Amino acid sequence: MRSFAPSERRENAVEFSIKTLAPERAKTGCLVLGVYQGGALTRAAQLADRAARGALRGALALGDLSGKPGSTLLLRELPGLAAQRVLLVGLGERKDFGEQPLRDAVRGAANALRELGAKDAVVYLGELRAARRSQAWGLRQLVLGLREAFYRFDQLKTQKKPPAPALAAGTLAQGEGPVTLQAQAALKEALATADGAALARTLGNLPPNICTPSYLAEEAKKLARQYKLGLQVLERRDMEKLGMGALISVTRGSHQPPKLIVLRYNGAAKSKKPVVLVGKGITFDTGGISLKPAAEMDEMKYDMSGAASVLGALRALAGMKAPVNAIAVVPTCENMPGGGASRPGDVVTTLSGQTVEILNTDAEGRLILCDALTYTERMQPDVVIDVATLTGACVIALGHVATGMFANDQKLADELLAAGEDAWDRVWQMPLWEDYQEQLRSNFADMANIGGRPAGSVTAACFLSRFTKKLRWAHLDIAGTAWKGGREKGSTARPVPLLVRFVLRHAGAK
């Protein structure tokens, strides 16, 4: 395997702008217009159809477009239009047009554009208003959907054929009225969020022999140089000196040195307390001595998705120069078996001074997080949110749609719920009741690191809650949402959009 330097990473290069433009005058490789079920045209499509002497309605009359959200019909060289192609995109029933039909339409348009040779496109979907949503919301969804569709991770493949022509520029058009400051701000935020999501996807998709703890530290250094961020990287000796016995215990079987990465973005006054985002960074998880089954173990390279998402969120905030203070904290290491590895039955002392009996070495994420959470106390944070692919139990509970959310502060929980709805990167609040703490009882230490099969995601959060009593804290279990398996295997970059929206809303920079 050849080496893979950070500078080799190629992220999406589509450039976006927003402007007011008459659709019939749009000189572009592809004009994208919406059509409701039954053939009802949007305002922009009506104007284009009038200029094309009814060519759009004539094509629809043939029945080649169902109107189902995301369905598409491509037309070429229509009279009266400056565009080379017209892509009609189904929006579903007008009365039912909401968040999901809009997102489906964006996905359908993006997939169709990806197969074309058009180097630029003018898209009239961002001006559509989903029920209860603003234009800014639609613009964010449009940019993130298009950027996700054009994302590629092919750096490690041998390219024998030239790549297909890629979309280089996209204009998010509106048919009338001036472009508002809110629309410009939404575009700026969406582009920065898309950049952060692309970073998170790439880090997640990299194989574990490349994306090691040291690699993540180098990526953090790159971000620090690019955006003039504060950076501190703690090495094993620093962790030992501090007394991070839980984190160190996870690294014992690995030849890769652990790191604790602290990346700081200061976009607000120094007196403003920071939002601290803690991301689990297990770059590969074998389960340790409690070895995982072989099937699908390759997907355990995604066990650092929490780390990838908080680094991606910080890149997004720095890229848009958000008026916030935010810190990403990444405890990162491998969990490997070996002669020096931690054993079931070992007892370790955490940075907080509490002792933990390790009953299962595959419950390692909470061990590195508990020390990282204790470490955040010295940052005097406003709130702390940890993000982790923590439990398979959360996948059983919520599937691959919602992220599990736990919090020791209901106001913070409500903020995260609202931000998730706003970003359409949704979370579901799970209980954090004292009743569950009994499952963590140990005869030999202050607590065990597992609480048995019942409510596994809840007891994992309960474990972390014992290290956050001095913090306003929330825990996001992204085990079901951080990546896709099977034929579409790859990182989803969730919850980067949620984290960015939360930090902005929390700071009042909506």
C-alpha positions as CSV (number, residue, x, y, z in Angstrom):
1,M,0.0,0.0,0.0
2,R,1.4,3.4,-1.0
3,S,1.6,6.1,1.6
4,F,-1.2,8.6,1.8
5,A,-0.3,12.1,2.8
6,P,-3.0,14.6,4.0
7,S,-2.2,16.8,1.0
8,E,-3.4,14.1,-1.3
9,R,-7.0,14.3,-0.1
10,R,-9.2,15.6,-2.9
11,E,-12.5,17.0,-1.6
12,N,-15.5,18.2,-3.7
13,A,-14.6,21.3,-5.8
14,V,-18.1,22.4,-6.9
15,E,-18.4,26.2,-6.5
16,F,-21.8,27.6,-5.6
17,S,-23.2,31.1,-5.9
18,I,-26.7,32.5,-5.5
19,K,-28.4,35.1,-7.7
20,T,-31.7,36.3,-9.2
21,L,-31.9,35.1,-12.8
22,A,-34.7,34.6,-15.3
23,P,-34.8,30.9,-16.2
24,E,-35.2,31.4,-19.9
25,R,-32.0,33.5,-19.9
26,A,-29.8,31.1,-17.9
27,K,-26.9,30.2,-20.2
28,T,-25.9,27.0,-18.6
29,G,-25.1,23.3,-19.2
30,C,-28.2,22.3,-17.3
31,L,-31.3,24.1,-16.0
32,V,-32.9,22.3,-13.1
33,L,-36.7,23.0,-12.5
34,G,-39.3,21.5,-10.2
35,V,-42.6,19.8,-11.2
36,Y,-45.3,18.8,-8.9
37,Q,-47.2,15.5,-9.3
38,G,-49.9,15.8,-12.0
39,G,-47.7,18.1,-14.1
40,A,-48.1,21.3,-12.1
41,L,-45.1,23.5,-12.8
42,T,-43.3,25.7,-10.3
43,R,-43.1,29.4,-11.0
44,A,-39.6,29.1,-12.6
45,A,-40.8,26.1,-14.7
46,Q,-43.8,28.1,-15.9
47,L,-41.5,30.9,-17.1
48,A,-39.2,28.5,-18.9
49,D,-42.2,26.7,-20.5
50,R,-43.6,30.0,-21.8
51,A,-40.2,30.9,-23.4
52,A,-40.0,27.4,-24.8
53,R,-43.5,27.6,-26.4
54,G,-45.0,24.9,-24.2
55,A,-42.2,22.4,-24.7
56,L,-42.1,21.4,-21.0
57,R,-45.8,20.7,-20.8
58,G,-45.6,18.8,-24.1
59,A,-42.9,16.6,-22.7
60,L,-44.8,16.0,-19.5
61,A,-47.9,15.1,-21.5
62,L,-46.1,12.0,-22.7
63,G,-46.1,10.7,-19.2
64,D,-42.3,10.2,-18.9
65,L,-42.1,12.0,-15.5
66,S,-44.1,10.5,-12.6
67,G,-43.8,13.5,-10.4
68,K,-42.7,11.3,-7.5
69,P,-40.2,13.2,-5.3
70,G,-36.8,12.7,-6.8
71,S,-37.9,11.4,-10.2
72,T,-36.3,13.2,-13.2
73,L,-36.7,13.8,-16.9
74,L,-33.9,15.3,-19.0
75,L,-34.7,17.4,-22.1
76,R,-32.1,18.8,-24.5
77,E,-31.8,22.0,-26.6
78,L,-35.3,23.3,-26.1
79,P,-36.3,26.3,-28.3
80,G,-36.4,29.7,-26.6
81,L,-34.1,28.7,-23.7
82,A,-30.4,29.5,-23.4
83,A,-29.7,26.3,-21.4
84,Q,-28.3,23.3,-23.2
85,R,-30.3,20.9,-21.1
86,V,-33.4,21.1,-18.9
87,L,-33.7,18.7,-16.0
88,L,-37.2,18.4,-14.6
89,V,-37.4,17.1,-11.1
90,G,-40.4,15.6,-9.4
91,L,-41.6,17.3,-6.2
92,G,-44.6,15.1,-5.3
93,E,-48.0,16.4,-4.3
94,R,-48.0,20.2,-3.9
95,K,-50.1,20.0,-0.8
96,D,-47.7,17.5,0.8
97,F,-44.5,19.4,-0.2
98,G,-42.4,19.4,3.0
99,E,-38.9,18.5,4.3
100,Q,-38.6,15.0,2.9
101,P,-40.0,15.6,-0.6
102,L,-37.6,18.6,-0.9
103,R,-34.6,16.4,0.2
104,D,-35.7,13.6,-2.2
105,A,-35.9,16.1,-5.0
106,V,-32.4,17.5,-4.3
107,R,-31.0,13.9,-4.1
108,G,-32.7,13.0,-7.5
109,A,-31.4,16.2,-9.1
110,A,-27.9,15.6,-7.8
111,N,-27.8,12.0,-9.0
112,A,-28.9,13.0,-12.4
113,L,-26.4,15.9,-12.6
114,R,-23.7,13.5,-11.6
115,E,-24.2,11.4,-14.7
116,L,-24.2,14.3,-17.1
117,G,-21.3,16.0,-18.8
118,A,-22.6,19.5,-17.8
119,K,-19.8,21.6,-16.2
120,D,-22.3,24.0,-14.7
121,A,-25.9,24.1,-13.6
122,V,-28.5,26.6,-12.6
123,V,-30.9,25.2,-10.0
124,Y,-34.3,26.5,-9.1
125,L,-35.0,24.3,-6.1
126,G,-33.5,26.5,-3.4
127,E,-36.3,29.1,-3.8
128,L,-39.0,26.5,-3.0
129,R,-40.4,26.7,0.5
130,A,-41.0,23.4,2.3
131,A,-43.9,23.5,4.8
132,R,-42.9,25.4,7.9
133,R,-39.4,26.0,6.6
134,S,-37.5,29.1,5.5
135,Q,-35.7,29.7,2.2
136,A,-32.4,29.5,4.3
137,W,-33.3,26.0,5.4
138,G,-34.0,25.0,1.8
139,L,-30.7,26.5,0.6
140,R,-28.7,24.6,3.3
141,Q,-30.4,21.3,2.3
142,L,-29.7,22.0,-1.4
143,V,-26.0,22.7,-1.0
144,L,-25.4,19.8,1.4
145,G,-27.3,17.4,-0.8
146,L,-25.5,18.4,-3.9
147,R,-22.1,18.3,-2.2
148,E,-22.8,14.9,-0.7
149,A,-23.8,13.4,-4.1
150,F,-20.6,14.6,-5.7
151,Y,-18.3,13.5,-2.9
152,R,-16.0,10.7,-4.0
153,F,-13.5,8.6,-2.1
154,D,-11.3,7.0,-4.8
155,Q,-7.9,8.1,-3.7
156,L,-6.7,4.6,-3.1
157,K,-8.0,3.1,-6.3
158,T,-5.9,2.6,-9.4
159,Q,-7.5,4.8,-12.0
160,K,-7.3,3.3,-15.5
161,K,-10.0,5.4,-17.1
162,P,-10.2,9.2,-17.1
163,P,-12.8,10.4,-14.6
164,A,-16.2,11.5,-16.0
165,P,-16.8,15.2,-16.4
166,A,-17.6,16.7,-13.0
167,L,-19.9,19.6,-12.2
168,A,-17.6,22.6,-11.5
169,A,-20.1,25.3,-10.7
170,G,-23.7,25.5,-9.4
171,T,-25.9,28.6,-9.4
172,L,-28.7,28.6,-6.8
173,A,-31.2,30.8,-8.6
174,Q,-34.4,32.6,-7.8
175,G,-36.7,34.0,-10.4
176,E,-37.4,37.3,-8.9
177,G,-36.6,39.7,-6.0
178,P,-33.2,40.6,-4.6
179,V,-31.0,38.0,-2.9
180,T,-31.4,38.6,0.9
181,L,-28.6,38.8,3.4
182,Q,-30.2,35.7,5.1
183,A,-29.9,33.7,1.9
184,Q,-26.2,34.7,1.5
185,A,-25.5,33.8,5.1
186,A,-27.3,30.4,4.6
187,L,-25.1,29.7,1.5
188,K,-21.9,30.6,3.5
189,E,-22.9,28.3,6.3
190,A,-23.9,25.5,4.0
191,L,-20.6,25.6,2.1
192,A,-18.6,25.6,5.3
193,T,-20.7,22.8,6.7
194,A,-20.2,20.8,3.5
195,D,-16.5,21.3,3.7
196,G,-16.5,20.0,7.3
197,A,-18.7,17.1,6.3
198,A,-16.3,16.2,3.5
199,L,-13.4,16.1,5.9
200,A,-15.4,13.9,8.3
201,R,-16.3,11.5,5.5
202,T,-12.8,11.3,4.3
203,L,-11.4,10.6,7.7
204,G,-14.0,8.0,8.3
205,N,-13.5,6.3,5.0
206,L,-9.7,6.0,5.3
207,P,-8.5,2.5,6.2
208,P,-7.1,2.0,9.7
209,N,-3.6,1.4,8.5
210,I,-3.6,5.0,7.3
211,C,-5.9,6.8,9.6
212,T,-4.1,6.1,12.9
213,P,-4.1,8.3,16.0
214,S,-1.0,10.0,14.8
215,Y,-2.7,10.7,11.4
216,L,-5.6,12.4,13.2
217,A,-3.1,14.5,15.1
218,E,-1.5,15.5,11.9
219,E,-4.9,16.4,10.4
220,A,-5.6,18.6,13.5
221,K,-2.2,20.3,12.9
222,K,-3.1,21.0,9.3
223,L,-6.4,22.5,10.4
224,A,-4.6,24.6,13.0
225,R,-2.2,26.0,10.4
226,Q,-5.0,26.6,7.8
227,Y,-7.4,28.4,10.2
228,K,-5.0,29.7,12.8
229,L,-6.5,27.5,15.5
230,G,-5.0,26.7,18.9
231,L,-3.7,23.2,19.2
232,Q,-2.4,20.9,21.9
233,V,-1.6,17.2,21.5
234,L,-1.1,15.2,24.7
235,E,1.2,12.1,24.3
236,R,1.1,8.9,26.4
237,R,3.6,10.3,28.9
238,D,1.3,13.3,29.4
239,M,-1.7,11.1,30.0
240,E,0.3,9.0,32.5
241,K,1.4,12.0,34.4
242,L,-2.1,13.3,34.6
243,G,-3.5,10.0,35.7
244,M,-5.7,9.0,32.7
245,G,-5.7,5.4,33.7
246,A,-8.9,4.5,31.8
247,L,-7.7,6.0,28.5
248,I,-4.3,4.4,28.8
249,S,-5.8,1.0,29.6
250,V,-7.4,0.8,26.1
251,T,-4.1,1.4,24.3
252,R,-2.1,-1.3,26.0
253,G,-2.4,-3.9,23.2
254,S,-1.6,-1.5,20.4
255,H,1.7,-0.5,18.8
256,Q,0.1,2.8,17.8
257,P,0.7,5.6,20.4
258,P,-2.4,7.3,21.8
259,K,-3.1,11.0,21.4
260,L,-5.4,13.5,23.1
261,I,-6.0,16.3,20.7
262,V,-7.3,19.7,21.8
263,L,-8.2,22.0,18.9
264,R,-9.5,25.5,19.8
265,Y,-11.4,28.0,17.6
266,N,-12.0,31.5,19.1
267,G,-14.4,33.5,17.1
268,A,-16.0,35.4,20.0
269,A,-14.9,37.4,22.9
270,K,-12.4,35.7,25.3
271,S,-14.9,36.0,28.1
272,K,-17.4,33.9,26.2
273,K,-17.3,30.3,27.6
274,P,-16.7,27.7,24.9
275,V,-18.8,24.9,23.6
276,V,-16.6,21.7,23.9
277,L,-17.2,18.9,21.5
278,V,-15.6,15.6,22.6
279,G,-15.2,12.9,19.8
280,K,-14.5,9.3,20.4
281,G,-11.4,8.4,18.2
282,I,-10.9,4.6,18.3
283,T,-9.2,4.3,14.9
284,F,-9.8,0.6,14.9
285,D,-11.7,-1.5,17.4
286,T,-11.1,-5.3,17.5
287,G,-12.8,-5.5,20.9
288,G,-9.4,-6.2,22.5
289,I,-9.3,-9.4,24.6
290,S,-13.1,-9.5,24.3
291,L,-12.6,-10.0,20.6
292,K,-15.4,-9.1,18.2
293,P,-16.7,-11.6,15.6
294,A,-14.8,-11.5,12.3
295,A,-17.9,-10.6,10.2
296,E,-18.0,-6.9,9.3
297,M,-15.1,-6.2,11.6
298,D,-13.7,-4.0,8.8
299,E,-16.4,-1.5,9.6
300,M,-14.7,-0.8,12.9
301,K,-12.5,1.7,11.2
302,Y,-15.6,3.9,11.6
303,D,-15.2,3.8,15.4
304,M,-13.4,7.1,15.1
305,S,-16.5,8.8,13.5
306,G,-17.1,10.9,16.6
307,A,-13.6,12.3,16.3
308,A,-14.1,12.9,12.6
309,S,-17.3,14.7,13.2
310,V,-16.0,17.1,15.9
311,L,-13.0,17.9,13.7
312,G,-15.3,18.5,10.8
313,A,-17.6,20.7,12.8
314,L,-14.7,22.8,14.0
315,R,-13.4,23.2,10.4
316,A,-16.9,24.3,9.4
317,L,-17.1,26.9,12.2
318,A,-13.7,28.3,11.5
319,G,-14.3,28.2,7.7
320,M,-17.4,30.5,8.0
321,K,-15.7,32.6,10.7
322,A,-18.6,32.0,13.1
323,P,-18.8,34.3,16.1
324,V,-18.4,31.5,18.6
325,N,-15.8,29.9,20.8
326,A,-15.6,26.1,20.3
327,I,-13.1,23.4,21.3
328,A,-12.7,19.9,19.8
329,V,-11.3,17.3,22.2
330,V,-10.3,14.0,20.6
331,P,-9.1,11.0,22.7
332,T,-7.8,8.7,20.1
333,C,-6.1,5.2,20.1
334,E,-6.6,1.7,18.8
335,N,-8.2,-1.2,20.8
336,M,-6.2,-4.3,20.0
337,P,-5.5,-7.7,21.6
338,G,-2.0,-8.7,22.7
339,G,0.1,-9.7,25.6
340,G,0.0,-6.3,27.1
341,A,-3.7,-5.7,26.5
342,S,-6.2,-5.0,29.3
343,R,-8.1,-8.0,30.5
344,P,-11.6,-8.5,31.7
345,G,-11.4,-8.2,35.5
346,D,-8.7,-5.5,35.5
347,V,-9.4,-2.4,37.6
348,V,-8.2,1.0,36.5
349,T,-8.2,4.4,38.1
350,T,-9.6,7.3,36.0
351,L,-8.5,10.9,35.8
352,S,-11.4,11.7,38.2
353,G,-10.0,9.3,40.8
354,Q,-12.9,6.9,40.4
355,T,-12.1,3.3,39.8
356,V,-13.6,1.1,37.1
357,E,-13.7,-2.7,36.8
358,I,-13.3,-3.7,33.2
359,L,-15.7,-6.5,32.6
360,N,-15.6,-6.3,28.8
361,T,-12.7,-4.8,26.9
362,D,-15.0,-4.1,23.9
363,A,-16.7,-1.4,26.0
364,E,-13.7,0.8,25.5
365,G,-15.2,4.0,24.1
366,R,-16.6,5.0,27.4
367,L,-13.2,4.4,29.0
368,I,-11.4,6.9,26.8
369,L,-14.3,9.3,26.9
370,C,-14.6,9.4,30.7
371,D,-11.0,10.7,31.1
372,A,-11.5,13.2,28.2
373,L,-14.7,14.5,29.8
374,T,-13.0,15.0,33.1
375,Y,-10.2,16.8,31.3
376,T,-12.7,19.3,29.8
377,E,-13.5,20.7,33.3
378,R,-10.3,22.7,33.1
379,M,-11.6,24.5,30.0
380,Q,-14.5,26.0,32.0
381,P,-16.9,25.1,29.2
382,D,-20.4,26.5,28.8
383,V,-21.6,23.1,27.6
384,V,-19.9,19.8,26.7
385,I,-21.2,17.4,24.1
386,D,-19.6,14.1,23.4
387,V,-20.1,12.2,20.1
388,A,-19.4,8.5,19.9
389,T,-20.2,5.3,18.0
390,L,-20.7,3.9,21.5
391,T,-23.2,1.0,21.5
392,G,-24.8,-1.5,19.2
393,A,-27.8,-1.3,21.5
394,C,-28.5,2.2,20.2
395,V,-28.7,0.7,16.6
396,I,-31.3,-1.8,17.9
397,A,-33.3,0.9,19.6
398,L,-33.3,3.6,16.9
399,G,-32.0,2.0,13.7
400,H,-30.1,4.1,11.2
401,V,-32.4,7.2,11.3
402,A,-32.0,9.0,14.6
403,T,-29.0,9.6,16.8
404,G,-29.5,8.6,20.4
405,M,-29.2,11.7,22.7
406,F,-28.8,11.7,26.5
407,A,-28.3,14.8,28.7
408,N,-28.0,15.8,32.3
409,D,-29.6,19.2,31.5
410,Q,-33.1,19.4,29.9
411,K,-32.5,22.9,28.4
412,L,-29.5,21.6,26.6
413,A,-31.4,18.5,25.5
414,D,-34.2,20.7,24.1
415,E,-31.6,22.8,22.2
416,L,-30.1,19.7,20.6
417,L,-33.5,18.4,19.6
418,A,-34.3,21.8,18.0
419,A,-30.9,22.0,16.2
420,G,-31.4,18.4,14.9
421,E,-34.8,19.3,13.4
422,D,-33.3,22.5,12.0
423,A,-30.4,20.7,10.4
424,W,-32.6,17.6,9.5
425,D,-29.9,15.6,11.3
426,R,-32.3,14.4,14.0
427,V,-31.8,13.0,17.5
428,W,-34.1,11.2,19.9
429,Q,-33.9,11.8,23.6
430,M,-33.3,8.7,25.7
431,P,-33.7,8.3,29.5
432,L,-30.8,9.0,31.8
433,W,-32.6,7.9,35.0
434,E,-30.9,7.0,38.2
435,D,-32.7,3.7,38.2
436,Y,-30.3,2.4,35.5
437,Q,-27.2,3.1,37.6
438,E,-27.6,0.0,39.7
439,Q,-26.7,-2.1,36.6
440,L,-23.1,-0.7,36.8
441,R,-22.5,-2.0,40.3
442,S,-19.2,-3.7,40.9
443,N,-18.0,-5.8,43.9
444,F,-14.4,-4.7,43.4
445,A,-14.4,-1.1,42.1
446,D,-16.6,2.1,42.1
447,M,-18.3,0.9,39.0
448,A,-18.2,-1.7,36.2
449,N,-17.7,-0.6,32.6
450,I,-20.8,-2.5,31.4
451,G,-24.3,-3.0,32.8
452,G,-25.4,-6.2,30.9
453,R,-27.6,-6.5,27.9
454,P,-30.7,-4.6,29.0
455,A,-30.7,-1.0,28.0
456,G,-27.1,-1.1,26.8
457,S,-27.0,2.4,25.3
458,V,-28.6,3.8,28.5
459,T,-26.2,2.2,30.9
460,A,-23.3,3.4,28.7
461,A,-24.6,7.0,29.0
462,C,-25.1,6.4,32.7
463,F,-21.5,5.4,33.0
464,L,-20.4,8.7,31.3
465,S,-22.7,10.7,33.5
466,R,-20.6,9.8,36.5
467,F,-17.8,11.9,35.1
468,T,-19.9,14.9,34.1
469,K,-21.5,16.0,37.4
470,K,-19.7,19.4,37.2
471,L,-20.7,19.9,33.5
472,R,-23.8,20.8,31.5
473,W,-23.4,17.7,29.3
474,A,-25.0,15.7,26.5
475,H,-24.0,12.5,24.9
476,L,-24.8,11.6,21.2
477,D,-24.6,7.9,20.4
478,I,-24.1,7.8,16.6
479,A,-23.5,4.1,16.2
480,G,-26.5,3.8,13.9
481,T,-26.0,7.0,11.9
482,A,-22.3,7.5,11.4
483,W,-21.9,5.2,8.4
484,K,-23.7,3.0,6.0
485,G,-22.8,-0.7,5.4
486,G,-23.3,-3.0,2.5
487,R,-23.1,-1.8,-1.1
488,E,-23.3,1.8,-0.1
489,K,-20.7,1.5,2.6
490,G,-19.2,4.8,3.6
491,S,-19.2,7.5,6.2
492,T,-22.3,9.7,6.4
493,A,-20.5,12.6,8.1
494,R,-23.3,12.7,10.7
495,P,-23.7,14.6,13.0
496,V,-21.6,17.4,11.5
497,P,-24.7,19.4,10.3
498,L,-26.3,19.0,13.8
499,L,-23.2,20.1,15.6
500,V,-22.7,23.2,13.5
501,R,-26.4,24.2,13.8
502,F,-26.3,23.6,17.5
503,V,-23.2,25.8,18.1
504,L,-24.6,28.6,16.0
505,R,-28.0,28.5,17.6
506,H,-26.6,28.2,21.1
507,A,-24.5,31.3,20.5
508,G,-27.5,33.2,19.1
509,A,-26.0,33.3,15.6
510,K,-28.9,31.6,13.9
